[in-house]
Amino acid sequence: MNDWRIYRGAGHPHDEIRRLPAPPPWRDFSAGGADDTLAGSDRRLGVKRRLVQNHHPRPAETDAVNAALYLRRPLLVTGNPGTGKSTLAHAVAHELRLGRVLRWPIVSRSTLQDGLYRYDAIGRLQDVQLERAQAGASGSAAAAPAGIGSYIRLGPLGTALLPSEQPRVLLIDELDKSDLDLPNDLLNALEEGEFAIPELERLADREPVVEVLSDDGRKVPVYGGRIRCSTFPFIVLTSNGERDFPAALLRRCIRLELEPPGEEQLGAMIEAHLGTEAVAGDGEQGLVQRFLNREPGEVIATDQLLNALYLTQHASRAERVTRERIADMLMQPLDQPR
């Protein structure tokens, strides 16, 4: 069938949705269940990454990662969108077998409290009231309420600071999207590697050990209402360069500026996600060369290129002008005025 379209805009219901192919590997959320902690890394690194042997980061990248590992300092990675800043955290976790990457996506309303822990005081109060109401209706004594630990859940940063034999990998994504206070608020936790949970500190005499939920959904013990790391986590802070950070934060970080991928890195990235046929099949379209030969300062993300390659593959029988129109739509420069 030459028509690659699923939706045609004709207004007549049909069953063409059944013809929809498998999603792009980086948008496949069906791989693995709740127990598959590495599914996110598969999407980031490419499900075929084990077949790729020539994907080597630049020396500056490996030097910065190793400096952060040796010095137990956060790695601050800046660069344009789509240069692989977030992927770097997943690559380190994969190669060093450090498990699931803890991810803290930053928005303008993010606070340090979001990253450390959350205490659901309202939920606890509601549960107590519900138990009393049920006991009153049945005429029996109210059951003992759940412990306070059931209502405390550690955030990504709080989980990363739990004592462990090996460092956890924490991705604090797009820190430049935060309000002005968050970079400064992070300083003490990043410097000392510990924090307190006041709700548990007040109970330390009566309950010296309380189990709470981690960001992984596991129950973990907290001693004396404080959490202190035994091994400093490998923390990657990413930024698109939309703002400057205070000197106090920069002093505590190893800084890395990521350049757009070169031809060798790009080929390996495409092969890891789409296989060798995608690299070989780009000859007519020339999308890779178009990406590499973009105007100086023109911002096009690598995932835009991957999207264009994937979709033009599935529209391979469509007219050339159609494929070019699809590529133009998907590879619009991000800094192009609207």
C-alpha positions as CSV (number, residue, x, y, z in Angstrom):
1,M,0.0,0.0,0.0
2,N,1.5,3.4,-1.1
3,D,-0.6,5.5,1.3
4,W,1.4,5.6,4.6
5,R,-1.2,7.7,6.4
6,I,-3.4,6.2,9.1
7,Y,-5.6,9.3,9.6
8,R,-6.8,10.7,6.3
9,G,-9.2,13.5,7.5
10,A,-12.0,12.1,5.4
11,G,-14.5,11.9,8.3
12,H,-15.4,8.2,7.7
13,P,-14.7,5.8,10.6
14,H,-12.3,2.9,9.6
15,D,-10.0,0.4,11.2
16,E,-6.7,1.6,9.8
17,I,-5.3,2.1,13.3
18,R,-4.6,-1.6,13.3
19,R,-2.0,-0.9,10.6
20,L,0.0,1.5,12.9
21,P,3.5,0.1,13.1
22,A,5.5,-0.4,16.3
23,P,6.5,2.9,17.9
24,P,10.0,4.4,17.6
25,P,12.2,2.7,20.2
26,W,12.6,5.9,22.1
27,R,8.8,6.2,22.5
28,D,8.1,2.5,23.3
29,F,6.6,2.4,26.8
30,S,5.5,-1.2,26.5
31,A,8.9,-2.8,27.1
32,G,9.1,-4.2,30.6
33,G,6.7,-3.8,33.4
34,A,6.9,-2.1,36.8
35,D,9.9,-4.3,37.7
36,D,11.9,-3.3,34.6
37,T,14.0,-0.5,36.2
38,L,16.1,-0.1,33.1
39,A,13.3,0.5,30.6
40,G,14.0,4.3,30.7
41,S,17.6,3.7,29.8
42,D,16.6,1.5,26.9
43,R,14.6,4.4,25.5
44,R,17.5,6.8,26.0
45,L,20.4,4.7,24.8
46,G,18.7,2.7,22.1
47,V,17.5,-0.9,22.4
48,K,20.1,-2.0,19.8
49,R,22.9,-0.2,21.6
50,R,24.7,-3.6,22.3
51,L,25.3,-4.0,18.6
52,V,27.1,-0.6,18.3
53,Q,30.8,-0.7,19.1
54,N,31.9,2.6,17.7
55,H,30.0,5.0,19.9
56,H,32.7,6.7,21.9
57,P,32.1,9.9,23.7
58,R,34.6,12.7,23.2
59,P,37.6,12.8,25.6
60,A,36.3,15.9,27.3
61,E,33.1,14.0,28.2
62,T,34.8,11.0,29.7
63,D,37.3,13.2,31.5
64,A,34.5,15.2,33.1
65,V,32.5,12.1,34.1
66,N,35.6,10.6,35.7
67,A,36.5,13.8,37.5
68,A,33.0,13.9,39.0
69,L,33.3,10.2,40.0
70,Y,36.7,10.6,41.6
71,L,35.9,13.9,43.4
72,R,32.4,13.0,44.4
73,R,31.1,16.2,42.9
74,P,28.0,16.9,40.8
75,L,28.4,17.1,37.0
76,L,26.8,20.3,35.5
77,V,26.2,19.6,31.8
78,T,25.1,22.5,29.5
79,G,24.3,22.5,25.8
80,N,21.6,23.0,23.2
81,P,18.5,20.8,23.4
82,G,19.1,17.3,21.9
83,T,22.9,17.2,22.4
84,G,22.6,14.2,24.8
85,K,22.9,15.9,28.2
86,S,20.3,13.6,29.9
87,T,21.5,10.6,28.0
88,L,24.9,10.9,29.6
89,A,23.5,10.0,33.0
90,H,21.9,6.9,31.5
91,A,25.1,5.9,29.7
92,V,27.1,6.1,33.0
93,A,24.5,4.1,34.9
94,H,24.4,1.5,32.1
95,E,28.2,1.1,31.7
96,L,28.9,1.0,35.5
97,R,25.9,-1.1,36.3
98,L,24.5,1.4,38.8
99,G,20.8,0.5,38.3
100,R,17.9,2.7,37.5
101,V,18.6,6.4,37.0
102,L,16.7,8.5,39.6
103,R,15.2,11.4,37.6
104,W,14.1,14.8,39.0
105,P,12.6,16.9,36.2
106,I,12.7,20.6,37.2
107,V,9.9,23.0,36.5
108,S,9.4,26.6,37.6
109,R,7.6,25.5,40.8
110,S,10.1,22.9,41.9
111,T,11.5,23.2,45.4
112,L,14.2,21.5,47.4
113,Q,11.4,19.7,49.4
114,D,10.2,18.1,46.2
115,G,13.6,16.5,45.7
116,L,14.1,15.4,49.3
117,Y,10.8,14.0,50.6
118,R,7.1,14.5,50.8
119,Y,4.9,14.1,54.0
120,D,1.2,13.5,53.3
121,A,-0.2,14.9,56.5
122,I,-3.6,15.3,55.0
123,G,-3.8,11.7,53.9
124,R,-2.7,10.6,57.4
125,L,-5.5,12.7,59.0
126,Q,-8.1,11.4,56.6
127,D,-7.1,7.7,57.3
128,V,-7.4,8.3,61.1
129,Q,-10.8,9.9,60.7
130,L,-12.0,7.1,58.4
131,E,-10.8,4.4,60.9
132,R,-12.7,6.2,63.7
133,A,-15.9,6.5,61.6
134,Q,-15.8,2.8,60.7
135,A,-15.2,1.8,64.3
136,G,-18.1,4.0,65.5
137,A,-20.4,2.5,62.9
138,S,-19.5,-1.1,63.9
139,G,-19.3,-0.4,67.6
140,S,-15.8,-1.8,67.9
141,A,-12.6,-0.1,68.9
142,A,-10.7,1.8,66.2
143,A,-7.8,0.1,64.7
144,A,-4.3,1.4,65.4
145,P,-3.5,4.0,62.7
146,A,-0.7,3.3,60.2
147,G,2.7,4.6,61.3
148,I,4.0,7.9,60.1
149,G,6.4,6.2,57.7
150,S,3.5,5.1,55.5
151,Y,2.9,8.8,54.7
152,I,6.5,9.8,53.9
153,R,8.0,9.2,50.5
154,L,11.5,10.2,49.6
155,G,12.1,12.2,46.4
156,P,14.8,11.4,43.8
157,L,17.5,13.5,45.7
158,G,16.5,12.0,49.0
159,T,16.7,8.5,47.6
160,A,20.1,9.2,46.0
161,L,21.4,10.2,49.5
162,L,20.4,6.9,51.2
163,P,23.4,4.9,52.4
164,S,24.5,2.4,49.8
165,E,27.6,0.5,48.8
166,Q,27.7,1.9,45.3
167,P,26.6,5.4,44.2
168,R,23.1,5.9,42.8
169,V,22.8,8.0,39.6
170,L,20.6,11.1,39.9
171,L,19.6,13.2,37.0
172,I,18.4,16.7,37.9
173,D,17.0,17.7,34.5
174,E,16.8,21.3,33.2
175,L,17.9,23.1,36.4
176,D,17.8,26.4,34.4
177,K,13.9,26.1,34.4
178,S,13.8,26.5,38.2
179,D,13.1,29.7,40.1
180,L,16.0,31.8,41.4
181,D,16.2,30.1,44.8
182,L,16.5,26.4,44.0
183,P,20.2,26.4,42.9
184,N,21.2,28.0,46.2
185,D,18.8,25.8,48.2
186,L,20.7,22.7,46.8
187,L,24.0,23.8,48.2
188,N,23.9,22.3,51.6
189,A,22.5,18.9,50.5
190,L,25.2,18.7,47.7
191,E,28.0,19.7,50.1
192,E,27.0,17.7,53.2
193,G,25.3,14.7,51.6
194,E,22.7,14.6,54.3
195,F,19.3,16.1,55.3
196,A,16.8,15.9,58.1
197,I,13.2,14.9,58.2
198,P,11.8,17.0,61.0
199,E,8.6,15.0,61.3
200,L,10.7,11.9,62.2
201,E,13.3,13.8,64.3
202,R,10.5,14.8,66.7
203,L,9.7,11.1,67.2
204,A,13.3,9.9,67.4
205,D,13.1,9.2,71.2
206,R,10.0,7.0,70.8
207,E,10.7,5.6,67.2
208,P,14.4,5.7,66.5
209,V,13.9,3.7,63.3
210,V,11.1,4.4,60.9
211,E,10.5,2.8,57.5
212,V,9.6,5.1,54.7
213,L,9.0,4.7,50.9
214,S,11.9,5.5,48.6
215,D,11.5,6.9,45.1
216,D,11.9,3.3,43.9
217,G,8.8,2.3,45.9
218,R,10.9,0.3,48.4
219,K,10.6,0.5,52.1
220,V,13.8,1.9,53.6
221,P,14.8,2.6,57.2
222,V,15.5,6.1,58.5
223,Y,17.5,6.3,61.7
224,G,16.9,9.2,64.1
225,G,15.1,11.2,61.5
226,R,18.2,11.9,59.4
227,I,19.4,10.5,56.1
228,R,23.1,10.7,55.3
229,C,24.8,9.1,52.3
230,S,27.7,6.7,52.8
231,T,28.7,6.9,49.1
232,F,28.0,10.3,47.4
233,P,25.7,9.8,44.4
234,F,26.7,10.5,40.8
235,I,24.6,13.6,40.1
236,V,24.1,15.1,36.7
237,L,22.6,18.6,36.5
238,T,21.6,19.6,33.0
239,S,21.0,23.0,31.6
240,N,20.1,24.4,28.2
241,G,22.1,27.5,29.1
242,E,19.0,29.8,29.5
243,R,20.3,31.3,32.7
244,D,23.5,31.7,34.8
245,F,24.0,29.9,38.1
246,P,25.5,31.3,41.3
247,A,29.2,31.0,41.8
248,A,28.6,28.9,45.0
249,L,26.9,26.2,42.9
250,L,29.5,26.3,40.1
251,R,32.3,25.9,42.6
252,R,30.8,22.6,43.8
253,C,30.3,21.2,40.3
254,I,32.4,19.7,37.5
255,R,31.3,21.6,34.4
256,L,30.9,20.2,30.9
257,E,29.8,21.9,27.8
258,L,28.3,19.4,25.3
259,E,28.8,20.0,21.6
260,P,26.4,18.7,19.0
261,P,27.3,15.1,17.9
262,G,29.6,14.7,15.0
263,E,29.2,12.3,12.1
264,E,30.6,9.3,13.8
265,Q,28.6,9.8,17.0
266,L,25.5,10.5,15.0
267,G,25.8,7.4,13.0
268,A,26.2,5.3,16.1
269,M,23.2,6.9,17.7
270,I,21.0,6.2,14.7
271,E,22.2,2.6,14.5
272,A,21.6,2.1,18.3
273,H,18.0,3.3,17.9
274,L,17.0,2.3,14.4
275,G,19.5,-0.3,13.2
276,T,22.0,-0.3,10.3
277,E,19.2,-0.1,7.7
278,A,18.3,3.4,8.8
279,V,21.9,4.6,8.2
280,A,22.1,2.9,4.9
281,G,18.6,4.0,3.8
282,D,19.3,7.7,4.3
283,G,21.2,8.1,1.1
284,E,18.3,9.5,-1.0
285,Q,16.9,11.7,1.6
286,G,20.3,13.0,3.0
287,L,18.8,13.8,6.3
288,V,22.0,13.1,8.2
289,Q,24.0,15.4,6.0
290,R,21.3,18.0,6.2
291,F,21.6,17.8,10.0
292,L,25.4,18.0,9.9
293,N,25.4,20.9,7.4
294,R,22.9,23.1,9.1
295,E,23.6,26.8,9.4
296,P,26.0,27.9,12.2
297,G,24.0,28.7,15.3
298,E,20.9,26.9,13.9
299,V,19.5,24.6,16.7
300,I,18.1,21.2,15.5
301,A,17.9,18.5,18.1
302,T,19.1,14.9,17.4
303,D,15.7,13.5,18.3
304,Q,14.2,15.6,15.5
305,L,16.6,13.8,13.1
306,L,15.6,10.4,14.6
307,N,11.9,11.3,14.2
308,A,12.4,12.3,10.6
309,L,14.4,9.1,9.8
310,Y,11.8,6.9,11.4
311,L,8.8,8.5,9.7
312,T,10.4,8.8,6.2
313,Q,11.3,5.1,6.5
314,H,7.6,4.2,7.1
315,A,6.6,6.6,4.2
316,S,9.2,5.1,1.9
317,R,6.7,4.3,-0.8
318,A,5.2,7.8,-0.7
319,E,6.2,10.3,-3.3
320,R,9.6,12.0,-2.8
321,V,7.9,15.4,-2.3
322,T,5.8,13.9,0.5
323,R,8.8,12.6,2.3
324,E,10.6,15.9,1.9
325,R,7.5,17.7,3.3
326,I,7.5,15.3,6.3
327,A,11.2,15.9,6.9
328,D,10.8,19.7,6.7
329,M,8.0,19.6,9.2
330,L,10.0,17.5,11.7
331,M,13.4,19.3,11.3
332,Q,12.3,22.9,11.8
333,P,15.1,24.8,13.7
334,L,14.1,25.2,17.4
335,D,15.4,28.8,17.4
336,Q,13.4,29.7,14.2
337,P,11.1,32.7,14.8
338,R,7.4,31.7,14.7
